Amino acid sequence: MRVNGVITTLTQHQSLIDYLRQQNYDLTKIAVERNGEIVPKDLYQSTILGENDQLEIVHFVGGG
C-alpha cells in the first residue's frame, strides 16, 4: 500500500478506521482519498484496505 507517496506494508487486511487509529491520526482533522476518490467518514469502518491501495491523507489546518 502507498500512503502519501510512501510504500507501507500491511501485516493484515484492516479497515481504514483501524489503520488511521493505529497511526494516531486525529479523525476530526483529516480527509482521506483512496485510489483517487474521497472516502466519506461514514465509510471508514467498512472500507477494507488492500496492498494495492493508494491513500492520500490530508490534515486540515487553521489560518488567517
PDB file as gemmi writes it, atoms N, CA and C in Angstrom:
CRYST1    1.000    1.000    1.000  90.00  90.00  90.00 P 1                      
ATOM      1  N   MET A   1       0.854  -1.170   0.000  1.00  0.00           N  
ATOM      2  CA  MET A   1       0.000   0.000   0.000  1.00  0.00           C  
ATOM      3  C   MET A   1       0.895   1.227   0.000  1.00  0.00           C  
ATOM      4  N   ARG A   2       0.412   2.283  -0.602  1.00  0.00           N  
ATOM      5  CA  ARG A   2       1.165   3.536  -0.636  1.00  0.00           C  
ATOM      6  C   ARG A   2       0.338   4.592   0.112  1.00  0.00           C  
ATOM      7  N   VAL A   3       0.969   5.259   1.088  1.00  0.00           N  
ATOM      8  CA  VAL A   3       0.304   6.295   1.867  1.00  0.00           C  
ATOM      9  C   VAL A   3       1.092   7.588   1.708  1.00  0.00           C  
ATOM     10  N   ASN A   4       0.438   8.597   1.154  1.00  0.00           N  
ATOM     11  CA  ASN A   4       1.087   9.882   0.894  1.00  0.00           C  
ATOM     12  C   ASN A   4       2.414   9.702   0.169  1.00  0.00           C  
ATOM     13  N   GLY A   5       2.428   8.788  -0.789  1.00  0.00           N  
ATOM     14  CA  GLY A   5       3.604   8.565  -1.616  1.00  0.00           C  
ATOM     15  C   GLY A   5       4.643   7.619  -1.045  1.00  0.00           C  
ATOM     16  N   VAL A   6       4.447   7.137   0.169  1.00  0.00           N  
ATOM     17  CA  VAL A   6       5.407   6.253   0.831  1.00  0.00           C  
ATOM     18  C   VAL A   6       4.841   4.834   0.871  1.00  0.00           C  
ATOM     19  N   ILE A   7       5.634   3.861   0.446  1.00  0.00           N  
ATOM     20  CA  ILE A   7       5.191   2.467   0.483  1.00  0.00           C  
ATOM     21  C   ILE A   7       5.133   1.993   1.927  1.00  0.00           C  
ATOM     22  N   THR A   8       3.996   1.421   2.286  1.00  0.00           N  
ATOM     23  CA  THR A   8       3.741   0.915   3.634  1.00  0.00           C  
ATOM     24  C   THR A   8       3.275  -0.526   3.519  1.00  0.00           C  
ATOM     25  N   THR A   9       3.781  -1.386   4.376  1.00  0.00           N  
ATOM     26  CA  THR A   9       3.395  -2.790   4.352  1.00  0.00           C  
ATOM     27  C   THR A   9       2.257  -3.030   5.328  1.00  0.00           C  
ATOM     28  N   LEU A  10       1.199  -3.630   4.830  1.00  0.00           N  
ATOM     29  CA  LEU A  10       0.101  -4.050   5.703  1.00  0.00           C  
ATOM     30  C   LEU A  10       0.402  -5.456   6.199  1.00  0.00           C  
ATOM     31  N   THR A  11       0.294  -5.682   7.492  1.00  0.00           N  
ATOM     32  CA  THR A  11       0.520  -7.014   8.030  1.00  0.00           C  
ATOM     33  C   THR A  11      -0.736  -7.867   7.937  1.00  0.00           C  
ATOM     34  N   GLN A  12      -1.895  -7.194   7.774  1.00  0.00           N  
ATOM     35  CA  GLN A  12      -3.166  -7.894   7.649  1.00  0.00           C  
ATOM     36  C   GLN A  12      -4.159  -6.944   6.989  1.00  0.00           C  
ATOM     37  N   HIS A  13      -5.224  -7.489   6.425  1.00  0.00           N  
ATOM     38  CA  HIS A  13      -6.278  -6.632   5.904  1.00  0.00           C  
ATOM     39  C   HIS A  13      -6.960  -5.978   7.096  1.00  0.00           C  
ATOM     40  N   GLN A  14      -7.197  -4.685   6.993  1.00  0.00           N  
ATOM     41  CA  GLN A  14      -7.852  -3.986   8.085  1.00  0.00           C  
ATOM     42  C   GLN A  14      -8.686  -2.851   7.517  1.00  0.00           C  
ATOM     43  N   SER A  15      -9.608  -2.375   8.343  1.00  0.00           N  
ATOM     44  CA  SER A  15     -10.462  -1.280   7.908  1.00  0.00           C  
ATOM     45  C   SER A  15      -9.659   0.017   7.918  1.00  0.00           C  
ATOM     46  N   LEU A  16     -10.137   0.962   7.145  1.00  0.00           N  
ATOM     47  CA  LEU A  16      -9.489   2.267   7.093  1.00  0.00           C  
ATOM     48  C   LEU A  16      -9.466   2.910   8.468  1.00  0.00           C  
ATOM     49  N   ILE A  17     -10.566   2.842   9.201  1.00  0.00           N  
ATOM     50  CA  ILE A  17     -10.602   3.473  10.517  1.00  0.00           C  
ATOM     51  C   ILE A  17      -9.601   2.832  11.475  1.00  0.00           C  
ATOM     52  N   ASP A  18      -9.432   1.513  11.409  1.00  0.00           N  
ATOM     53  CA  ASP A  18      -8.447   0.852  12.268  1.00  0.00           C  
ATOM     54  C   ASP A  18      -7.030   1.298  11.913  1.00  0.00           C  
ATOM     55  N   TYR A  19      -6.752   1.410  10.616  1.00  0.00           N  
ATOM     56  CA  TYR A  19      -5.425   1.874  10.188  1.00  0.00           C  
ATOM     57  C   TYR A  19      -5.164   3.301  10.674  1.00  0.00           C  
ATOM     58  N   LEU A  20      -6.141   4.190  10.498  1.00  0.00           N  
ATOM     59  CA  LEU A  20      -5.964   5.580  10.915  1.00  0.00           C  
ATOM     60  C   LEU A  20      -5.752   5.693  12.421  1.00  0.00           C  
ATOM     61  N   ARG A  21      -6.504   4.940  13.185  1.00  0.00           N  
ATOM     62  CA  ARG A  21      -6.333   4.950  14.651  1.00  0.00           C  
ATOM     63  C   ARG A  21      -4.976   4.390  15.048  1.00  0.00           C  
ATOM     64  N   GLN A  22      -4.548   3.323  14.377  1.00  0.00           N  
ATOM     65  CA  GLN A  22      -3.246   2.715  14.659  1.00  0.00           C  
ATOM     66  C   GLN A  22      -2.118   3.718  14.394  1.00  0.00           C  
ATOM     67  N   GLN A  23      -2.303   4.569  13.403  1.00  0.00           N  
ATOM     68  CA  GLN A  23      -1.291   5.560  13.045  1.00  0.00           C  
ATOM     69  C   GLN A  23      -1.477   6.881  13.798  1.00  0.00           C  
ATOM     70  N   ASN A  24      -2.418   6.908  14.739  1.00  0.00           N  
ATOM     71  CA  ASN A  24      -2.678   8.066  15.602  1.00  0.00           C  
ATOM     72  C   ASN A  24      -3.131   9.324  14.867  1.00  0.00           C  
ATOM     73  N   TYR A  25      -3.920   9.158  13.803  1.00  0.00           N  
ATOM     74  CA  TYR A  25      -4.495  10.306  13.117  1.00  0.00           C  
ATOM     75  C   TYR A  25      -5.678  10.834  13.917  1.00  0.00           C  
ATOM     76  N   ASP A  26      -5.828  12.157  13.968  1.00  0.00           N  
ATOM     77  CA  ASP A  26      -6.993  12.783  14.573  1.00  0.00           C  
ATOM     78  C   ASP A  26      -8.094  12.764  13.513  1.00  0.00           C  
ATOM     79  N   LEU A  27      -9.070  11.905  13.675  1.00  0.00           N  
ATOM     80  CA  LEU A  27     -10.098  11.686  12.665  1.00  0.00           C  
ATOM     81  C   LEU A  27     -10.950  12.917  12.392  1.00  0.00           C  
ATOM     82  N   THR A  28     -10.949  13.874  13.307  1.00  0.00           N  
ATOM     83  CA  THR A  28     -11.743  15.088  13.107  1.00  0.00           C  
ATOM     84  C   THR A  28     -11.020  16.115  12.246  1.00  0.00           C  
ATOM     85  N   LYS A  29      -9.722  15.892  11.988  1.00  0.00           N  
ATOM     86  CA  LYS A  29      -8.932  16.897  11.271  1.00  0.00           C  
ATOM     87  C   LYS A  29      -8.271  16.376  10.004  1.00  0.00           C  
ATOM     88  N   ILE A  30      -8.836  15.307   9.430  1.00  0.00           N  
ATOM     89  CA  ILE A  30      -8.243  14.754   8.216  1.00  0.00           C  
ATOM     90  C   ILE A  30      -9.308  14.471   7.163  1.00  0.00           C  
ATOM     91  N   ALA A  31      -8.845  14.332   5.940  1.00  0.00           N  
ATOM     92  CA  ALA A  31      -9.658  13.811   4.834  1.00  0.00           C  
ATOM     93  C   ALA A  31      -8.816  12.739   4.175  1.00  0.00           C  
ATOM     94  N   VAL A  32      -9.477  11.700   3.663  1.00  0.00           N  
ATOM     95  CA  VAL A  32      -8.766  10.571   3.076  1.00  0.00           C  
ATOM     96  C   VAL A  32      -9.257  10.342   1.652  1.00  0.00           C  
ATOM     97  N   GLU A  33      -8.288  10.206   0.756  1.00  0.00           N  
ATOM     98  CA  GLU A  33      -8.568   9.828  -0.621  1.00  0.00           C  
ATOM     99  C   GLU A  33      -7.986   8.437  -0.823  1.00  0.00           C  
ATOM    100  N   ARG A  34      -8.790   7.531  -1.359  1.00  0.00           N  
ATOM    101  CA  ARG A  34      -8.345   6.157  -1.620  1.00  0.00           C  
ATOM    102  C   ARG A  34      -8.493   5.873  -3.103  1.00  0.00           C  
ATOM    103  N   ASN A  35      -7.378   5.560  -3.728  1.00  0.00           N  
ATOM    104  CA  ASN A  35      -7.375   5.249  -5.160  1.00  0.00           C  
ATOM    105  C   ASN A  35      -8.072   6.330  -5.985  1.00  0.00           C  
ATOM    106  N   GLY A  36      -7.818   7.588  -5.621  1.00  0.00           N  
ATOM    107  CA  GLY A  36      -8.323   8.716  -6.390  1.00  0.00           C  
ATOM    108  C   GLY A  36      -9.706   9.197  -6.033  1.00  0.00           C  
ATOM    109  N   GLU A  37     -10.330   8.595  -5.024  1.00  0.00           N  
ATOM    110  CA  GLU A  37     -11.677   9.005  -4.624  1.00  0.00           C  
ATOM    111  C   GLU A  37     -11.727   9.313  -3.133  1.00  0.00           C  
ATOM    112  N   ILE A  38     -12.397  10.412  -2.779  1.00  0.00           N  
ATOM    113  CA  ILE A  38     -12.567  10.781  -1.374  1.00  0.00           C  
ATOM    114  C   ILE A  38     -13.423   9.723  -0.678  1.00  0.00           C  
ATOM    115  N   VAL A  39     -12.983   9.316   0.510  1.00  0.00           N  
ATOM    116  CA  VAL A  39     -13.744   8.346   1.310  1.00  0.00           C  
ATOM    117  C   VAL A  39     -14.553   9.118   2.348  1.00  0.00           C  
ATOM    118  N   PRO A  40     -15.884   9.060   2.285  1.00  0.00           N  
ATOM    119  CA  PRO A  40     -16.693   9.712   3.322  1.00  0.00           C  
ATOM    120  C   PRO A  40     -16.411   9.093   4.693  1.00  0.00           C  
ATOM    121  N   LYS A  41     -16.416   9.928   5.712  1.00  0.00           N  
ATOM    122  CA  LYS A  41     -16.095   9.453   7.061  1.00  0.00           C  
ATOM    123  C   LYS A  41     -17.001   8.305   7.508  1.00  0.00           C  
ATOM    124  N   ASP A  42     -18.247   8.313   7.066  1.00  0.00           N  
ATOM    125  CA  ASP A  42     -19.153   7.237   7.495  1.00  0.00           C  
ATOM    126  C   ASP A  42     -18.838   5.902   6.823  1.00  0.00           C  
ATOM    127  N   LEU A  43     -17.883   5.878   5.881  1.00  0.00           N  
ATOM    128  CA  LEU A  43     -17.471   4.618   5.255  1.00  0.00           C  
ATOM    129  C   LEU A  43     -16.100   4.141   5.734  1.00  0.00           C  
ATOM    130  N   TYR A  44     -15.479   4.857   6.654  1.00  0.00           N  
ATOM    131  CA  TYR A  44     -14.154   4.452   7.150  1.00  0.00           C  
ATOM    132  C   TYR A  44     -14.179   3.039   7.731  1.00  0.00           C  
ATOM    133  N   GLN A  45     -15.225   2.698   8.469  1.00  0.00           N  
ATOM    134  CA  GLN A  45     -15.316   1.389   9.123  1.00  0.00           C  
ATOM    135  C   GLN A  45     -15.468   0.261   8.102  1.00  0.00           C  
ATOM    136  N   SER A  46     -16.221   0.493   7.052  1.00  0.00           N  
ATOM    137  CA  SER A  46     -16.492  -0.573   6.088  1.00  0.00           C  
ATOM    138  C   SER A  46     -15.490  -0.619   4.930  1.00  0.00           C  
ATOM    139  N   THR A  47     -14.566   0.337   4.881  1.00  0.00           N  
ATOM    140  CA  THR A  47     -13.552   0.361   3.824  1.00  0.00           C  
ATOM    141  C   THR A  47     -12.374  -0.506   4.241  1.00  0.00           C  
ATOM    142  N   ILE A  48     -12.190  -1.625   3.551  1.00  0.00           N  
ATOM    143  CA  ILE A  48     -11.098  -2.552   3.866  1.00  0.00           C  
ATOM    144  C   ILE A  48      -9.919  -2.254   2.951  1.00  0.00           C  
ATOM    145  N   LEU A  49      -8.762  -2.045   3.560  1.00  0.00           N  
ATOM    146  CA  LEU A  49      -7.557  -1.700   2.815  1.00  0.00           C  
ATOM    147  C   LEU A  49      -6.892  -2.942   2.243  1.00  0.00           C  
ATOM    148  N   GLY A  50      -6.286  -2.777   1.092  1.00  0.00           N  
ATOM    149  CA  GLY A  50      -5.552  -3.855   0.448  1.00  0.00           C  
ATOM    150  C   GLY A  50      -4.160  -3.377   0.067  1.00  0.00           C  
ATOM    151  N   GLU A  51      -3.290  -4.314  -0.277  1.00  0.00           N  
ATOM    152  CA  GLU A  51      -1.902  -3.969  -0.538  1.00  0.00           C  
ATOM    153  C   GLU A  51      -1.706  -3.125  -1.786  1.00  0.00           C  
ATOM    154  N   ASN A  52      -2.681  -3.079  -2.695  1.00  0.00           N  
ATOM    155  CA  ASN A  52      -2.554  -2.269  -3.905  1.00  0.00           C  
ATOM    156  C   ASN A  52      -3.211  -0.899  -3.787  1.00  0.00           C  
ATOM    157  N   ASP A  53      -3.735  -0.569  -2.608  1.00  0.00           N  
ATOM    158  CA  ASP A  53      -4.392   0.720  -2.420  1.00  0.00           C  
ATOM    159  C   ASP A  53      -3.379   1.856  -2.351  1.00  0.00           C  
ATOM    160  N   GLN A  54      -3.852   3.031  -2.765  1.00  0.00           N  
ATOM    161  CA  GLN A  54      -3.077   4.246  -2.621  1.00  0.00           C  
ATOM    162  C   GLN A  54      -3.915   5.239  -1.829  1.00  0.00           C  
ATOM    163  N   LEU A  55      -3.388   5.666  -0.699  1.00  0.00           N  
ATOM    164  CA  LEU A  55      -4.078   6.623   0.158  1.00  0.00           C  
ATOM    165  C   LEU A  55      -3.366   7.962   0.142  1.00  0.00           C  
ATOM    166  N   GLU A  56      -4.154   9.017   0.156  1.00  0.00           N  
ATOM    167  CA  GLU A  56      -3.648  10.358   0.409  1.00  0.00           C  
ATOM    168  C   GLU A  56      -4.413  10.843   1.624  1.00  0.00           C  
ATOM    169  N   ILE A  57      -3.696  11.192   2.669  1.00  0.00           N  
ATOM    170  CA  ILE A  57      -4.317  11.656   3.910  1.00  0.00           C  
ATOM    171  C   ILE A  57      -3.874  13.094   4.121  1.00  0.00           C  
ATOM    172  N   VAL A  58      -4.849  13.999   4.174  1.00  0.00           N  
ATOM    173  CA  VAL A  58      -4.514  15.408   4.339  1.00  0.00           C  
ATOM    174  C   VAL A  58      -5.081  15.896   5.666  1.00  0.00           C  
ATOM    175  N   HIS A  59      -4.309  16.792   6.290  1.00  0.00           N  
ATOM    176  CA  HIS A  59      -4.693  17.394   7.566  1.00  0.00           C  
ATOM    177  C   HIS A  59      -5.277  18.782   7.306  1.00  0.00           C  
ATOM    178  N   PHE A  60      -6.340  19.103   8.000  1.00  0.00           N  
ATOM    179  CA  PHE A  60      -6.900  20.445   7.941  1.00  0.00           C  
ATOM    180  C   PHE A  60      -6.110  21.315   8.904  1.00  0.00           C  
ATOM    181  N   VAL A  61      -5.789  22.513   8.471  1.00  0.00           N  
ATOM    182  CA  VAL A  61      -5.093  23.458   9.336  1.00  0.00           C  
ATOM    183  C   VAL A  61      -5.837  24.785   9.310  1.00  0.00           C  
ATOM    184  N   GLY A  62      -5.812  25.454  10.428  1.00  0.00           N  
ATOM    185  CA  GLY A  62      -6.442  26.758  10.525  1.00  0.00           C  
ATOM    186  C   GLY A  62      -5.463  27.859  10.150  1.00  0.00           C  
ATOM    187  N   GLY A  63      -5.972  28.955   9.839  1.00  0.00           N  
ATOM    188  CA  GLY A  63      -5.099  30.067   9.489  1.00  0.00           C  
ATOM    189  C   GLY A  63      -5.926  31.320   9.307  1.00  0.00           C  
ATOM    190  N   GLY A  64      -5.217  32.381   9.056  1.00  0.00           N  
ATOM    191  CA  GLY A  64      -5.963  33.626   8.888  1.00  0.00           C  
ATOM    192  C   GLY A  64      -5.194  34.639   8.133  1.00  0.00           C  
TER     193      GLY A  64                                                      
END                                                                             
